[in-house]
Structure formats: structure tokens, C-alpha cells
Amino acid sequence: MEGYEIHHGMSEISGCEDVCGQRPMKPVIHNEHAQPLGFGLVERDGGVRVWGTYMHDVFDSDAFRHAFLNEIRCAAGMKPMPGARYNLGAELDRLADTVEKNLVMSESYKLLLL
């Protein structure tokens, strides 16, 4: 898994409960110093289906993204799928080209006060 961490201050689990169901939280991702980087909501069956992390760009890693999504598929009784590679820069360029082709950019800039 690759990514980078950005946050200010410290997070802690207070009371290990949520308002809805008294379900405990537990760390699910750790850094090399065993500090938690992500927490999961533990379901009654012991599984963790909801989690969050401070790690940015974690899904940019093709290997991690494929493993993560296939774990979800398998847990739902579905077969794993082969992963697809993507290039975020190329996709953003394609989006920008589509926007420029379909908008009158000079008018858009006026609306944005640019």
C-alpha cells in the first residue's frame, strides 16, 4: 500500500462506541511504527465493512485497489475480477478536453470572475 498522510492534531477513539449501535472501532491499517492510520467499524459478525483512513492516494496503487475491491466482491459472494490499470493524469486531461468542447469557456470564465 502506498500513499501519504496529511492531518493536523491527533485522533483517538473515544469510548469505542457509536451512537447507533454501540459497535466498537478498531485500527485496520498501521504504519511502520505500528501507529494506526485507518479505523474500521466492527460489525456484529466481527467483520469490518466500513473504514476510513488518513492515507491519501491509497487507491492510486493498482495492486492495492484490485485487492481491496476483490476482497469486497468475495465477501459478497462474487468472483474476483481482473484489475484495470488507470492513469489519472490522462483521465483528467480527457475530462478537461470534454469540458472545453462542450462549454463556451469565455462565458464560463466570466461566471467565475476570471
PEGI-V30420 format. One record per helix or strand. SS is the DSSP state (2 for helix, 1 for strand). FROM is the first residue (numbers start at 1). LEN is the number of residues. Records with the same first field share a line. If there is no record, write none. Layout:
SS=FROM-LEN, FROM-LEN
This chain:
1=4-2, 25-6, 36-7, 48-6, 55-2
2=58-3, 62-14, 88-15, 105-7
